[in-house]
Amino acid sequence: MSICPSKPITHLLSFAAVLAAIAGTVLLLARDTQTTSGIDGGPGIPEMRLVVVEPEGACDADGVCQFAELSEFTLGVEIVEAPEQGYIEAASYIFYGSDITYDPTARPAAEEIVWPDCDTAVALRAQVDNTRPPPPPRGSNTNEAVNHGCLTGLFPPLPVSHYVGMLLEISLTCSAEPTRNQIELLPIVLVGPGTPIPVTRASTSGAKFAFLNERGVSVTIPPKVNDLTVFCGDPPTPTPTATITPGGPTLTPLPSPTPSATPTVTPTPTLPLESPTPTVISVLPCGDVNGDFMVDSQDALWVLWFASNQIIHLPFPGDIDGDGITGPVDALYILWIALNLYLCR
């Protein structure tokens, strides 16, 4: 471990205090968790929906939206109905596919989450690779979804929110060629202890609300959701179907062709294959568990959530000290890396 003595030790103590506070909040939520499903909808059932914020009028009543190639549009997640008892956590999971582009470096997560009761210190975001079950491998460039989440506070007791309105706004860019895209808001998949994790697009990181019941137990609710059909460029013109008229002309059968001699084919010599061009893969910095190419307190928070079973996988590995266990000690190492107090081997 390489420690720089010129850094003030007070910075480390301050980060350690924040780490302890974050751990207390996460452990409070993970102390005992129940789940309930409201995905079928109905009166009193929480609901989130996808909307196009800008440009206005781009979508019709059926959720079909039209944009020009390479045009940028703002996609929003709106809380239509909140849990009756309120909530302390809200999360979204947007699958946008491979033809639409999302740039996570354009704005920080705390600016994309427009929920006014969100504590920006715990605003989280992670891009997700949907070509295989999570977690994706390092250097993966097949991200097709993004997951956002936030709590109402950092220290317990957390304030209860009853907010209804816009939760999230992100900028997406249409493809350069005409494409048809299905953008989906996917709910969390609830699994019990010992239940295999289903291989789905959202898995256990989908859209959700969470609240604490009267016994202090964290309860997760999947909301009712929707999707949008987005055309980049003009929609394809349907091919007209030919009309068959009964009693058409009688066809005269043609004579059977005379078989011709089979020509002799001279085999073509096989040329040696060229060596494939090596693929350049971007490597994330050590400690970057949420894949934003930065190592900071948000990565430490992700590790604490994972260690306390609030989430069941990390976007990227978080075992920093190499002991085979991802836990609070690794979160502390990440804070050291952010302060240049520790250098990964």
C-alpha positions in Angstrom: 0.0 0.0 0.0 1.4 3.4 -1.0 0.4 6.2 1.4 1.2 9.8 0.8 2.1 11.5 4.1 1.5 15.0 2.7 -2.2 14.5 2.6 -4.0 15.8 5.8 -5.2 12.9 8.0 -8.3 15.0 8.7 -9.5 14.3 5.2 -9.3 10.6 5.8 -11.1 10.9 9.1 -13.8 13.0 7.4 -14.3 10.4 4.7 -14.3 7.6 7.3 -17.1 9.5 9.2 -19.1 9.8 6.0 -18.5 6.1 5.3 -19.8 5.2 8.7 -22.9 7.3 8.2 -23.6 5.8 4.8 -23.1 2.3 6.2 -25.6 3.1 9.0 -28.2 4.2 6.5 -27.7 1.2 4.2 -27.6 -1.3 7.1 -30.9 0.3 8.4 -32.6 -0.4 5.1 -31.1 -3.9 4.8 -31.8 -4.9 8.4 -35.0 -6.8 7.4 -36.6 -6.5 3.9 -40.0 -7.5 2.8 -41.3 -7.3 -0.8 -44.7 -6.8 -2.2 -45.9 -6.7 -5.8 -48.1 -4.0 -7.4 -47.1 -4.6 -11.0 -50.6 -5.4 -12.2 -51.8 -1.9 -11.6 -55.2 -0.8 -10.3 -56.6 1.8 -7.9 -54.0 2.8 -5.2 -51.2 0.9 -7.0 -47.9 3.0 -7.5 -47.2 3.8 -11.1 -44.3 5.3 -13.1 -44.3 6.0 -16.8 -42.0 7.0 -19.6 -42.7 10.4 -21.3 -40.8 12.5 -23.9 -40.2 15.9 -22.2 -38.6 17.6 -25.2 -39.6 18.1 -28.0 -43.2 18.4 -27.0 -45.8 16.6 -29.1 -43.3 14.0 -30.4 -45.5 11.1 -29.2 -49.1 10.2 -29.9 -51.6 8.8 -27.5 -50.4 5.2 -28.2 -46.9 6.0 -27.1 -45.4 6.1 -30.7 -42.8 8.8 -31.0 -41.1 10.2 -34.2 -37.7 11.9 -34.4 -35.2 12.7 -37.2 -32.0 10.8 -37.5 -29.3 11.9 -35.0 -31.7 14.2 -33.2 -31.5 14.5 -29.4 -34.6 14.2 -27.2 -35.2 14.3 -23.5 -36.8 11.2 -22.0 -38.4 11.4 -18.6 -39.7 9.1 -15.9 -42.8 10.4 -14.2 -44.2 9.2 -10.9 -47.9 9.1 -11.7 -49.0 7.6 -8.4 -46.9 7.1 -5.2 -47.3 4.5 -2.5 -50.1 5.6 -0.2 -47.8 5.5 2.9 -45.0 7.4 1.1 -41.5 6.3 0.2 -37.9 6.9 1.1 -36.3 5.4 -2.1 -37.2 5.6 -5.8 -35.4 3.9 -8.6 -35.8 3.7 -12.4 -34.5 1.2 -15.0 -34.7 2.3 -18.7 -33.9 -0.1 -21.5 -33.2 1.9 -24.6 -31.5 -0.7 -26.9 -28.4 -0.7 -29.1 -29.5 1.9 -31.7 -30.1 4.8 -29.4 -27.2 6.5 -27.7 -27.0 7.7 -24.0 -23.9 9.6 -22.8 -23.5 9.3 -19.0 -20.6 11.9 -19.0 -22.9 14.7 -20.3 -24.5 15.3 -16.8 -24.0 13.9 -13.3 -26.6 11.6 -11.9 -27.6 14.2 -9.3 -28.7 16.5 -12.1 -30.6 13.8 -14.1 -32.6 12.8 -11.0 -35.1 15.7 -10.7 -37.1 14.2 -7.8 -37.0 17.2 -5.4 -36.9 15.0 -2.3 -33.7 13.1 -3.5 -30.6 13.7 -1.3 -28.0 14.3 -4.0 -25.3 12.7 -1.8 -26.9 9.3 -2.5 -27.9 9.8 -6.1 -26.8 6.7 -8.0 -26.5 5.7 -11.7 -25.2 2.7 -13.5 -25.2 1.7 -17.2 -26.1 -1.9 -17.7 -25.0 -4.5 -20.3 -28.1 -6.5 -21.4 -26.4 -9.0 -23.7 -25.7 -11.4 -20.8 -26.7 -11.9 -17.2 -25.1 -9.3 -14.7 -22.5 -8.5 -13.9 -21.0 -7.5 -17.3 -17.3 -8.0 -18.0 -14.8 -5.3 -17.8 -14.4 -3.3 -21.0 -17.9 -4.2 -22.2 -19.3 -1.7 -24.7 -22.7 -3.2 -25.2 -24.6 -1.0 -22.6 -28.3 -0.8 -23.6 -29.9 0.3 -20.3 -29.3 2.7 -17.4 -30.4 2.4 -13.8 -30.9 5.4 -11.5 -31.8 5.5 -7.8 -31.9 7.8 -4.8 -32.8 8.0 -1.1 -34.5 10.9 0.7 -31.6 11.2 3.1 -28.2 10.1 4.2 -28.8 9.7 8.0 -31.7 7.9 9.6 -34.5 8.5 10.2 -35.0 9.2 6.5 -37.7 11.7 5.5 -40.9 10.2 3.9 -41.7 11.6 0.4 -45.2 11.7 -1.1 -44.0 13.5 -4.2 -45.8 12.9 -7.5 -44.2 14.3 -10.7 -41.0 14.0 -12.7 -38.4 11.6 -11.2 -35.8 11.6 -13.9 -34.8 13.3 -17.1 -32.0 12.0 -19.4 -30.9 13.0 -22.9 -30.9 10.3 -25.7 -29.7 10.6 -29.3 -31.4 8.8 -32.2 -29.5 6.5 -34.6 -27.9 7.8 -37.8 -30.1 5.4 -39.9 -33.8 4.8 -39.8 -34.6 2.5 -36.9 -37.6 1.3 -34.8 -36.8 1.2 -31.1 -38.7 -0.1 -28.1 -37.8 2.0 -25.0 -39.0 0.2 -21.8 -39.3 1.2 -18.2 -38.7 -2.2 -16.5 -39.8 -3.0 -12.9 -37.7 -4.8 -10.3 -38.0 -8.6 -10.2 -38.6 -9.7 -6.6 -36.9 -12.8 -5.4 -37.0 -14.5 -2.0 -34.1 -16.1 -0.1 -32.7 -19.1 -2.0 -34.7 -18.3 -5.1 -32.5 -18.3 -8.3 -32.2 -14.8 -9.9 -34.2 -14.7 -13.1 -32.2 -13.7 -16.2 -34.2 -10.7 -17.3 -33.4 -7.3 -18.6 -34.2 -5.6 -15.3 -33.4 -8.5 -12.9 -33.2 -7.2 -9.4 -32.2 -3.6 -10.3 -35.5 -2.4 -11.9 -37.8 0.4 -11.2 -39.1 0.4 -7.6 -40.3 2.3 -4.6 -39.2 1.5 -1.0 -40.6 2.5 2.4 -40.1 1.5 6.0 -43.2 0.0 7.7 -44.2 0.5 11.3 -41.6 -2.1 12.5 -38.8 -0.4 10.6 -38.7 -3.1 7.9 -37.8 -2.0 4.4 -40.6 -2.9 1.9 -40.0 -2.8 -1.9 -42.8 -2.2 -4.3 -42.5 -2.6 -8.1 -44.6 0.1 -9.9 -46.9 -0.3 -12.8 -44.9 0.8 -15.9 -45.1 1.5 -19.7 -43.0 1.6 -22.8 -42.6 3.8 -25.9 -42.0 3.0 -29.5 -39.5 5.4 -31.0 -38.9 5.8 -34.7 -35.6 7.5 -35.7 -36.2 8.7 -39.2 -39.3 7.9 -41.3 -41.2 4.8 -40.4 -40.9 2.0 -43.0 -43.5 2.2 -45.8 -45.7 -1.0 -45.7 -45.4 -3.1 -48.8 -48.8 -3.4 -50.6 -50.3 -6.8 -50.7 -51.3 -8.0 -54.2 -55.0 -8.7 -54.7 -55.7 -12.2 -56.1 -58.6 -12.2 -58.6 -60.5 -15.5 -58.8 -60.8 -17.1 -62.2 -57.6 -15.7 -63.6 -55.9 -16.9 -66.8 -55.1 -20.6 -67.2 -51.3 -21.3 -67.1 -49.8 -23.6 -69.8 -47.2 -25.9 -68.2 -43.7 -25.5 -69.7 -41.9 -28.5 -71.1 -39.4 -30.1 -68.7 -35.9 -28.8 -69.3 -33.3 -31.1 -70.8 -30.6 -31.8 -68.2 -27.2 -30.4 -69.1 -23.8 -31.8 -68.4 -22.4 -30.9 -65.0 -19.4 -28.6 -65.5 -16.1 -29.5 -64.0 -15.1 -27.1 -61.2 -11.5 -26.4 -60.7 -10.9 -25.9 -56.9 -9.7 -22.5 -55.9 -6.5 -22.4 -53.9 -7.1 -21.5 -50.3 -5.3 -18.3 -49.2 -3.9 -17.8 -45.7 -6.2 -15.8 -43.5 -5.0 -12.4 -42.3 -4.4 -11.9 -38.6 -7.4 -10.2 -37.0 -6.9 -6.7 -35.8 -6.8 -6.7 -32.0 -9.7 -5.1 -30.3 -8.9 -2.2 -28.0 -10.9 -2.5 -24.7 -11.3 0.4 -22.3 -10.2 -0.6 -18.8 -12.0 1.0 -15.9 -9.9 2.4 -13.1 -9.4 0.3 -10.0 -12.3 0.9 -7.6 -14.8 2.2 -10.3 -17.6 -0.2 -9.5 -20.4 1.8 -11.2 -18.6 2.2 -14.5 -18.5 6.0 -14.8 -14.7 6.0 -15.1 -14.3 7.9 -11.9 -13.4 6.6 -8.4 -15.3 8.5 -5.7 -17.7 8.2 -2.7 -20.5 6.9 -5.0 -18.4 3.8 -5.7 -18.0 3.3 -2.0 -21.7 3.6 -1.5 -22.4 1.0 -4.1 -20.1 -1.5 -2.3 -21.9 -0.8 1.0 -25.3 -1.4 -0.6 -23.9 -4.7 -2.0 -22.4 -5.7 1.3 -25.8 -5.1 3.1 -27.8 -6.9 0.5 -29.6 -3.8 -0.8 -28.4 -4.8 -4.2 -27.4 -8.3 -5.3 -24.7 -7.5 -7.8 -22.2 -4.7 -8.6 -21.8 -3.5 -12.2 -18.1 -4.1 -11.8 -16.0 -6.0 -9.3 -15.5 -4.3 -5.9 -13.0 -6.6 -4.1 -10.3 -4.0 -3.8 -8.1 -5.7 -1.1 -8.2 -9.0 -2.9 -9.4 -11.1 0.0 -12.3 -12.6 -2.0 -14.9 -10.7 -0.1 -16.6 -7.4 -1.1 -17.5 -5.5 2.0 -17.1 -2.2 4.0 -13.3 -2.6 4.1 -13.3 -2.4 0.3 -15.5 0.8 0.5 -12.8 2.3 2.7 -10.1 1.4 0.2 -12.1 3.1 -2.5 -12.2 6.3 -0.5 -8.4 6.0 0.0 -8.0 5.7 -3.8 -10.1 8.8 -4.3 -7.8 10.7 -2.0 -4.7 9.2 -3.6 -3.8 7.5 -0.3 -3.8 4.0 -1.8 -2.5 2.7 -5.1 -4.0 -0.5 -6.5 -1.4 -3.2 -7.2 
